[in-house]
Amino acid sequence: MTWKTTEYSGWGSALTATGEVARPERAKALDKLLTETPAPAFGNRRSYGDAPLNDGGRAIDMTRMDKVLAFDAETGVVEAEAGVTLATLMRLFAPRGWIPKVVPGTGFATVGGAIGQDVHGKNHHVEGSFGEHVLSLTLFTNGKRVACSPTRNKALFRATVGGIGQTGVILSAKLQMKRTPGTTMRVTETRLADWDEQIDALSASNATYAVSWIDAQARGSKMGRGTLEESELVADDAPAPAKSKSVPVNMPLFSNGLFARAFNEAYFRRVPASGKTSIKRLEEFFFPLDKIYHMNRLYGKNGFHQFQCVVPMDGVEMLERMMDRIARSGLASPLAVLKRSGPGRAGMMSFPMEGYTLAVDFPNRAKAIKLISALEDMTGEAGGRLYLAKDSLAHGDRIKAMYPEWEAWVTEVAKADPDGAMVTDMVRRLELRS
């Protein structure tokens, strides 16, 4: 197996790593690699910060380990290698009546990455997290293949789901998918005038899928305004697919406050005051930004940080204060979303809790980094958590205090990887294994 010195980054591009990377294509080659030179693995690196990075060390690119191993058309159980993307599962099986129960905002996320971060989607308040629908997984850990599930090697399973790759390399998984009547969504969009309308609308929504876009530049009486999308799976005729576009070079439009304010005004007003309902293709609803390749270049060569927190239901007043502070800073990009989350989480280090989750992108600047630090403090004060899939700036003590099962996780990780072969830049920065 050839190791190639490579410079690479997460999706935010603010943090980078340089090291030797191998890209196996067959299970036998991967097993040999992990036996001789164990190293942490990554997929399409859609985590924003340093979770997939191992600067100065080795890493394994799993994107060619992308075979669908089995599928039961009666039960909707699929077995797939870790490098299979969630968009691939949707493309292959939606025409046959099945889709993944949970997907994040990008279809480029791999099965292994979705498990390692226990991702959530626009239906978390209904279906919970991705890991709750993992029936079993195969892990290469401590020199051997090990099968684990919610009932077999349970502690190892719970340390792996949401465990940012520290128990070993996920090789494959069996997933329970959900039935879909077709390949389209009926999407109802509602314009919301301010923060109170946002919270009231999300709280009252009975939709299976619900997500709000927030104009993070709007201040005063308009603070928190935006649009709510409520959606259901349907069997209507699919509209023509949107043409893919690409950002060819670094073009820091999303780092420009004037552009962000103009964009947000237009985006807010595209939804009539009376609202609108439309039929969208599955991928257009679930992965709206995937059709713009290299979209992260819109933040320029310095990249960006995403702040994402979840606060409990009684922390909504603190979340409002956070949103007001973000708006007054003028630093936020047009990408800001609010979702309601349920209690579902499958791992010791899984992010979700019942409440509300806010995600906002910021350009990689000193003022934004200072603001994010303040927002992290406010999250802790509200009894909330930061999302490791998005984090690139937090301190270890802060993260450990937010995850009550951290000590149990460390114990299981030490058993699975006693030599520290799986340690990544994120784990070093946060001192998560010490």
Solvent accessible surface area in square Angstrom, and as a share of the most:
residue,aa,sasa,rsa
1,M,111,0.49
2,T,108,0.63
3,W,46,0.16
4,K,142,0.60
5,T,93,0.54
6,T,47,0.27
7,E,122,0.55
8,Y,12,0.05
9,S,21,0.13
10,G,4,0.04
11,W,52,0.18
12,G,0,0.00
13,S,36,0.23
14,A,24,0.19
15,L,55,0.27
16,T,73,0.42
17,A,2,0.02
18,T,64,0.37
19,G,8,0.08
20,E,61,0.27
21,V,18,0.10
22,A,0,0.00
23,R,106,0.39
24,P,0,0.00
25,E,88,0.39
26,R,173,0.63
27,A,43,0.33
28,K,172,0.73
29,A,35,0.27
30,L,2,0.01
31,D,36,0.19
32,K,123,0.52
33,L,8,0.04
34,L,3,0.02
35,T,88,0.51
36,E,105,0.47
37,T,42,0.25
38,P,68,0.43
39,A,3,0.02
40,P,6,0.04
41,A,37,0.29
42,F,17,0.07
43,G,14,0.14
44,N,43,0.22
45,R,76,0.28
46,R,66,0.24
47,S,21,0.13
48,Y,42,0.16
49,G,2,0.02
50,D,6,0.03
51,A,12,0.09
52,P,16,0.10
53,L,1,0.00
54,N,13,0.07
55,D,78,0.41
56,G,73,0.70
57,G,25,0.24
58,R,82,0.30
59,A,1,0.01
60,I,0,0.00
61,D,19,0.10
62,M,7,0.03
63,T,25,0.14
64,R,99,0.36
65,M,5,0.02
66,D,74,0.38
67,K,94,0.40
68,V,53,0.31
69,L,87,0.43
70,A,52,0.40
71,F,45,0.19
72,D,61,0.32
73,A,50,0.39
74,E,138,0.62
75,T,67,0.39
76,G,0,0.00
77,V,34,0.19
78,V,0,0.00
79,E,41,0.18
80,A,0,0.00
81,E,14,0.06
82,A,4,0.03
83,G,3,0.03
84,V,2,0.01
85,T,24,0.14
86,L,0,0.00
87,A,37,0.28
88,T,34,0.19
89,L,0,0.00
90,M,9,0.04
91,R,160,0.58
92,L,70,0.35
93,F,8,0.03
94,A,6,0.05
95,P,99,0.62
96,R,142,0.52
97,G,18,0.17
98,W,13,0.05
99,I,1,0.00
100,P,6,0.04
101,K,49,0.21
102,V,2,0.01
103,V,7,0.04
104,P,22,0.14
105,G,46,0.44
106,T,28,0.16
107,G,0,0.00
108,F,60,0.25
109,A,12,0.10
110,T,5,0.03
111,V,0,0.00
112,G,12,0.12
113,G,34,0.33
114,A,0,0.00
115,I,0,0.00
116,G,7,0.06
117,Q,20,0.09
118,D,0,0.00
119,V,12,0.07
120,H,12,0.06
121,G,5,0.04
122,K,29,0.12
123,N,1,0.01
124,H,4,0.02
125,H,40,0.18
126,V,83,0.47
127,E,37,0.17
128,G,6,0.06
129,S,0,0.00
130,F,8,0.03
131,G,1,0.01
132,E,81,0.36
133,H,28,0.13
134,V,3,0.02
135,L,76,0.38
136,S,30,0.20
137,L,3,0.02
138,T,32,0.19
139,L,0,0.00
140,F,16,0.06
141,T,8,0.05
142,N,95,0.49
143,G,53,0.51
144,K,124,0.53
145,R,111,0.41
146,V,26,0.15
147,A,37,0.28
148,C,1,0.00
149,S,12,0.08
150,P,60,0.38
151,T,129,0.75
152,R,152,0.55
153,N,73,0.37
154,K,117,0.50
155,A,44,0.34
156,L,26,0.13
157,F,4,0.02
158,R,62,0.23
159,A,0,0.00
160,T,5,0.03
161,V,0,0.00
162,G,2,0.02
163,G,0,0.00
164,I,14,0.07
165,G,30,0.29
166,Q,1,0.00
167,T,1,0.01
168,G,5,0.05
169,V,3,0.02
170,I,15,0.08
171,L,9,0.05
172,S,11,0.07
173,A,2,0.02
174,K,87,0.37
175,L,6,0.03
176,Q,45,0.20
177,M,2,0.01
178,K,28,0.12
179,R,148,0.54
180,T,9,0.06
181,P,86,0.54
182,G,15,0.15
183,T,52,0.30
184,T,0,0.00
185,M,0,0.00
186,R,106,0.39
187,V,0,0.00
188,T,51,0.30
189,E,1,0.01
190,T,52,0.30
191,R,59,0.21
192,L,9,0.05
193,A,53,0.41
194,D,42,0.22
195,W,9,0.03
196,D,88,0.45
197,E,73,0.33
198,Q,0,0.00
199,I,23,0.12
200,D,92,0.48
201,A,23,0.18
202,L,1,0.00
203,S,57,0.37
204,A,75,0.58
205,S,9,0.06
206,N,150,0.77
207,A,13,0.10
208,T,32,0.19
209,Y,4,0.02
210,A,4,0.03
211,V,14,0.08
212,S,1,0.00
213,W,26,0.09
214,I,0,0.00
215,D,3,0.02
216,A,1,0.01
217,Q,9,0.04
218,A,10,0.08
219,R,119,0.44
220,G,63,0.60
221,S,104,0.67
222,K,104,0.44
223,M,17,0.07
224,G,0,0.00
225,R,13,0.05
226,G,0,0.00
227,T,2,0.01
228,L,4,0.02
229,E,29,0.13
230,E,43,0.19
231,S,1,0.00
232,E,70,0.32
233,L,30,0.15
234,V,17,0.09
235,A,68,0.53
236,D,57,0.29
237,D,133,0.69
238,A,48,0.37
239,P,49,0.31
240,A,89,0.69
241,P,84,0.53
242,A,56,0.43
243,K,177,0.75
244,S,64,0.41
245,K,137,0.58
246,S,63,0.41
247,V,11,0.07
248,P,92,0.58
249,V,91,0.52
250,N,80,0.41
251,M,71,0.31
252,P,74,0.47
253,L,67,0.33
254,F,9,0.04
255,S,12,0.08
256,N,70,0.36
257,G,22,0.21
258,L,133,0.66
259,F,64,0.27
260,A,1,0.00
261,R,99,0.36
262,A,65,0.50
263,F,73,0.30
264,N,1,0.00
265,E,62,0.28
266,A,69,0.53
267,Y,68,0.26
268,F,11,0.05
269,R,129,0.47
270,R,83,0.30
271,V,0,0.00
272,P,58,0.36
273,A,87,0.67
274,S,110,0.71
275,G,18,0.17
276,K,77,0.33
277,T,80,0.46
278,S,38,0.25
279,I,50,0.25
280,K,35,0.15
281,R,61,0.22
282,L,4,0.02
283,E,77,0.35
284,E,53,0.24
285,F,3,0.01
286,F,6,0.02
287,F,9,0.04
288,P,52,0.33
289,L,72,0.36
290,D,28,0.15
291,K,72,0.31
292,I,46,0.23
293,Y,100,0.38
294,H,88,0.39
295,M,15,0.07
296,N,24,0.12
297,R,73,0.27
298,L,20,0.10
299,Y,9,0.03
300,G,8,0.08
301,K,165,0.70
302,N,91,0.47
303,G,1,0.01
304,F,5,0.02
305,H,6,0.03
306,Q,20,0.09
307,F,5,0.02
308,Q,7,0.03
309,C,0,0.00
310,V,0,0.00
311,V,0,0.00
312,P,32,0.20
313,M,91,0.41
314,D,129,0.67
315,G,5,0.05
316,V,36,0.21
317,E,130,0.58
318,M,19,0.09
319,L,0,0.00
320,E,62,0.28
321,R,136,0.50
322,M,0,0.00
323,M,0,0.00
324,D,45,0.24
325,R,104,0.38
326,I,0,0.00
327,A,1,0.00
328,R,143,0.52
329,S,40,0.26
330,G,14,0.13
331,L,26,0.13
332,A,2,0.02
333,S,0,0.00
334,P,1,0.01
335,L,45,0.22
336,A,0,0.00
337,V,50,0.29
338,L,0,0.00
339,K,23,0.10
340,R,51,0.18
341,S,5,0.03
342,G,4,0.04
343,P,94,0.59
344,G,13,0.13
345,R,56,0.21
346,A,15,0.12
347,G,0,0.00
348,M,12,0.05
349,M,5,0.02
350,S,0,0.00
351,F,5,0.02
352,P,2,0.01
353,M,32,0.14
354,E,92,0.41
355,G,0,0.00
356,Y,6,0.02
357,T,3,0.02
358,L,0,0.00
359,A,7,0.05
360,V,0,0.00
361,D,3,0.01
362,F,0,0.00
363,P,3,0.02
364,N,40,0.21
365,R,108,0.39
366,A,84,0.65
367,K,154,0.65
368,A,0,0.00
369,I,65,0.33
370,K,156,0.66
371,L,14,0.07
372,I,5,0.03
373,S,46,0.30
374,A,19,0.15
375,L,0,0.00
376,E,5,0.02
377,D,75,0.39
378,M,18,0.08
379,T,0,0.00
380,G,37,0.35
381,E,128,0.57
382,A,18,0.14
383,G,46,0.45
384,G,3,0.03
385,R,18,0.07
386,L,5,0.03
387,Y,11,0.04
388,L,5,0.02
389,A,7,0.05
390,K,33,0.14
391,D,10,0.05
392,S,10,0.06
393,L,45,0.22
394,A,1,0.01
395,H,124,0.55
396,G,9,0.09
397,D,116,0.60
398,R,51,0.18
399,I,0,0.00
400,K,38,0.16
401,A,87,0.68
402,M,15,0.07
403,Y,2,0.01
404,P,107,0.67
405,E,49,0.22
406,W,40,0.14
407,E,124,0.56
408,A,48,0.37
409,W,1,0.00
410,V,32,0.18
411,T,73,0.42
412,E,25,0.11
413,V,1,0.00
414,A,54,0.42
415,K,130,0.55
416,A,9,0.07
417,D,10,0.05
418,P,82,0.51
419,D,134,0.70
420,G,25,0.24
421,A,31,0.24
422,M,10,0.04
423,V,29,0.17
424,T,7,0.04
425,D,24,0.12
426,M,0,0.00
427,V,4,0.03
428,R,114,0.42
429,R,74,0.27
430,L,0,0.00
431,E,108,0.48
432,L,0,0.00
433,R,53,0.19
434,S,96,0.62
